Amino acid sequence: LIGHVQFCDGPRSMPTDLQRFHEGFLQRMMPGEGDFALDDFVCALPSGRLVGVEVPLQDLADRGIPVEERARRAVEASRAFLEKVGYES
């Protein structure tokens, strides 16, 4: 039933609405860098599913890092994470 998924990582808790907004829309973490149980999530997926990553990186954008470089970093981190947990695409 699951054709594709999209994931990111983040902290275990955030005490304020402002922090949740900031993290949710502007500053997520690369897969494997936060506290989400992504390894369990990914391992529960059937193999061969399309996996996307949604990692807004406002801090890098603010430092002038081009979108292509931010995308490259997100793809590399995602591939490394999926390889670490043994997911077969």
C-alpha positions in Angstrom: 0.0 0.0 0.0 2.9 2.4 0.5 4.3 3.6 -2.8 6.7 6.2 -1.6 7.7 8.0 1.6 9.3 11.3 2.5 11.4 11.8 5.6 13.6 14.1 7.6 15.0 14.1 11.2 14.6 16.3 14.2 14.9 16.7 17.9 13.0 14.6 20.4 11.1 17.5 21.8 10.6 21.2 21.3 9.1 23.3 24.1 7.6 26.2 22.2 5.3 26.7 19.2 7.9 29.1 17.7 10.6 26.4 17.8 8.2 23.8 16.2 7.4 26.2 13.4 11.1 27.0 12.8 12.1 23.4 12.8 9.1 22.2 10.8 9.2 24.8 8.0 12.8 26.1 8.0 15.4 24.0 9.7 15.0 20.2 9.7 17.8 17.9 10.3 19.5 15.5 7.9 18.4 11.8 8.2 20.4 10.2 11.0 21.3 13.5 12.7 18.3 13.8 15.0 16.3 11.8 17.4 13.4 10.5 15.2 13.2 6.7 15.0 13.9 6.7 11.3 15.8 3.4 11.4 12.7 1.7 12.7 10.5 3.5 10.2 12.7 2.7 7.2 13.2 -0.9 8.3 9.4 -1.4 8.4 9.1 -0.3 4.7 8.9 -2.8 1.9 12.0 -2.8 -0.2 12.0 -0.9 -3.5 9.9 2.1 -2.4 10.7 5.6 -3.6 12.2 7.5 -0.7 12.4 11.2 -0.7 13.9 13.6 1.8 12.5 17.0 3.0 15.2 18.9 4.7 14.8 22.7 4.6 18.2 24.1 5.6 17.6 27.8 6.3 20.9 28.2 8.1 22.8 27.1 5.0 20.6 29.3 2.8 21.3 32.3 5.1 25.0 31.6 4.8 24.8 31.8 1.0 25.1 28.1 0.3 23.5 27.5 -3.2 20.3 25.3 -3.4 22.2 22.8 -5.5 24.8 22.3 -2.7 22.1 22.0 -0.1 20.3 19.4 -2.2 23.5 17.5 -2.7 24.1 17.4 1.0 20.6 16.1 1.7 20.9 13.4 -0.9 24.3 12.2 0.4 23.1 12.1 4.0 19.9 10.3 3.0 21.8 7.7 0.9 24.3 7.2 3.8 21.5 6.7 6.3 19.6 4.3 4.1 22.8 2.3 3.5 23.5 2.2 7.2 20.1 0.8 8.1 20.4 -1.7 5.2 17.4 -0.4 3.2 17.3 -1.8 -0.4 15.8 0.5 -2.9 
